[in-house]
């Protein structure tokens, strides 16, 4: 059963790598702008919003337009964080191709 021991060691190594990547993602700040820079969102690689800045001049626009632009910015920031996280995790899980469900 040497194969099981080797597999467990690989899984432990992968888990440590994943934990390190999670820490790195928590510290990675992504910035997304929308509406020509009227809205700027900072989000970390784990998808936690860090800040939202809105140009005061932009708030003078129609409320529905401001809401749509803000929603688009939030969705874009969320997608960017998800993509960043998935890319980082695939770098670790790539070597475990024959074991779906481990992630």
C-alpha positions in Angstrom: 0.0 0.0 0.0 2.9 2.3 -0.7 0.7 4.1 -3.2 -1.8 5.2 -0.5 1.0 6.7 1.6 2.4 8.6 -1.4 -1.1 9.8 -2.2 -1.6 11.1 1.3 1.8 12.9 1.2 0.8 14.5 -2.1 -2.6 15.5 -0.6 -0.9 17.1 2.4 1.5 19.0 0.2 -1.3 20.2 -2.0 -3.3 21.3 1.1 -0.3 23.4 2.4 0.1 24.9 -1.1 -3.6 25.8 -1.1 -3.4 27.4 2.3 -0.5 29.5 1.2 -2.4 30.5 -2.0 -5.4 31.5 0.1 -3.3 33.7 2.3 -1.8 35.3 -0.8 -5.2 35.8 -2.3 -6.4 37.5 0.9 -3.5 40.0 0.5 -3.9 40.5 -3.3 -5.9 43.7 -4.0 -7.6 44.0 -7.4 -9.0 47.3 -8.6 -11.9 47.7 -11.0 -13.2 51.0 -12.4 -16.5 51.5 -14.1 -18.4 54.4 -15.7 -15.2 56.0 -17.0 -13.6 56.0 -13.6 -16.8 57.3 -11.8 -16.8 54.1 -9.6 -13.7 52.3 -8.3 -13.9 49.1 -6.4 -11.1 47.4 -4.6 -11.6 43.7 -3.9 -9.2 41.0 -2.7 -8.4 37.7 -4.4 -10.9 35.9 -2.2 -13.8 38.1 -3.2 -14.0 40.3 -0.1 -14.8 43.9 -1.0 -12.2 46.3 0.4 -13.6 49.7 -0.7 -16.0 51.4 -3.1 -15.3 55.0 -4.2 -17.8 57.0 -6.1 -17.0 60.3 -7.8 -19.4 62.9 -6.2 -20.1 64.4 -9.6 -21.4 61.0 -10.8 -24.0 61.0 -8.0 -25.7 63.9 -9.8 -26.6 61.5 -12.6 -30.0 59.7 -12.8 -30.3 57.3 -9.9 -31.2 54.3 -12.1 -28.0 54.9 -14.2 -25.9 55.2 -11.0 -27.4 51.9 -9.7 -26.8 50.1 -13.0 -23.2 51.3 -13.2 -22.5 50.4 -9.6 -24.0 46.9 -10.1 -21.9 46.4 -13.2 -18.8 47.5 -11.3 -19.5 45.1 -8.4 -20.2 42.2 -10.8 -17.0 42.9 -12.7 -15.0 43.1 -9.5 -16.5 39.8 -8.3 -15.8 38.1 -11.6 -12.2 39.3 -11.6 -11.7 38.0 -8.0 -13.2 34.7 -8.9 -11.0 34.4 -12.0 -7.9 35.3 -10.0 -8.7 32.7 -7.4 -9.5 30.0 -9.9 -6.2 30.6 -11.8 -4.3 30.4 -8.5 -6.0 27.2 -7.4 -5.7 25.5 -10.8 -1.9 25.9 -10.5 -2.0 23.7 -7.4 -4.7 21.3 -8.4 -3.4 20.8 -12.0 -1.2 17.9 -10.9 -4.1 16.0 -9.3 -6.1 15.7 -12.6 -7.2 12.1 -11.8 -8.8 13.0 -8.5 -12.0 15.1 -9.0 -13.7 16.2 -5.9 -10.5 16.9 -3.9 -11.0 20.6 -4.3 
